[in-house]
Amino acid sequence: MEYRELSIEGAWEITPRQFGDDRGVFLEWFKAAPFADATGHHLNLAQANCSVSAAGVLRGIHFAQVPPSQAKYVTCPKGAVLDVAIDIRVGSPTFGRYDTVLLDDVDRRAIYLSEGIGHAFMSLEDGSTVVYLCSTVYDPVREKGVHPLDPELAIAWPTTARDGSPISPRLSPKDEAAPTLAEAQEQGLLPTLQQALVYRSSLKDLADD
C-alpha cells in the first residue's frame, strides 16, 4: 500500500497492492498502520457511506465545519469517478486550489481527505459506486457546501465518460444552490487552516497516549 500526499496538504492518494489470478482479485483497501504512518494519527471510524451515481453526476463540493469536521477515506469499487480535493481552508497557501485522483475498479486507488478539505467527485460511468469511511457522523447543521462549478475554482471536470460518450455535470438542487467560494468566505462558512491543523494535532496527541 503506497501513500502519496497530494499538492493539497492533508490529502493523500492511496494505491493498494492487488493480487489477482483466474478467480479474481484481492486487495487491502484500508489498513490502520500504514494510514497512521502517513497521516500521523489513527482514523476514527464513525460512519460508512455508499453512493451510486449515473455518468455525469457531480456530488459536492462538501465539507463540515471544524471542529470536528469530517475526514473521509474514499474509494470506488465499481465504475469510475474523478475525485477532487479542494483547499477551502482560509489562510492556506493553496487556498482555492485543487488536486484530483481517478478512482476506479482498475487501479482501485483511494483518497484520504483530512478535516477541513472540500470534497467532490464526478461519475464517469453509469452505476459508479463510491464508498466512504468517515471520521464523524453526518451533521446537517455543520455540513456546508461550495458550488462545484464556481468559475474562481475553475475545476476541469471531465466532458467525456469512460466509454467516450459526452457528459455534462448533473447536480442536486442542494449543490446547485451552494455559494461560490468567495460567497462562502464572506458568510464565514469556511474553516481556517489554523483550525484544521489544531484539530489534527489533537488527533495525533490522542494517538500518542
Stockholm file with secondary structure:
# STOCKHOLM 1.0

chainA/1-209         MEYRELSIEGAWEITPRQFGDDRGVFLEWFKAAPFADATGHHLNLAQANCSVSAAGVLRGIHFAQVPPSQAKYVTCPKGAVLDVAIDIRVGSPTFGRYDTVLLDDVDRRAIYLSEGIGHAFMSLEDGSTVVYLCSTVYDPVREKGVHPLDPELAIAWPTTARDGSPISPRLSPKDEAAPTLAEAQEQGLLPTLQQALVYRSSLKDLADD
#=GR chainA/1-209 SS CEEEECSSTTEEEEECCEEEETTEEEECSCCHHHHHHHHSSCCCCCEEEEEEECTTBEEEEEEECTTTCCCEEEEEEESEEEEEEEECCBTCTTTTCEEEEEEETTTCCEEEECTTEEEEEEESSTTEEEEEEESSCCCTTTEEECCTTCTTTCCCCCSBCTTSCBCCCBCCHHHHTCCCHHHHHHTTCSCBHHHHHHHHHHHHHHHHC
#=GC SS_cons         CEEEECSSTTEEEEECCEEEETTEEEECSCCHHHHHHHHSSCCCCCEEEEEEECTTBEEEEEEECTTTCCCEEEEEEESEEEEEEEECCBTCTTTTCEEEEEEETTTCCEEEECTTEEEEEEESSTTEEEEEEESSCCCTTTEEECCTTCTTTCCCCCSBCTTSCBCCCBCCHHHHTCCCHHHHHHTTCSCBHHHHHHHHHHHHHHHHC
//
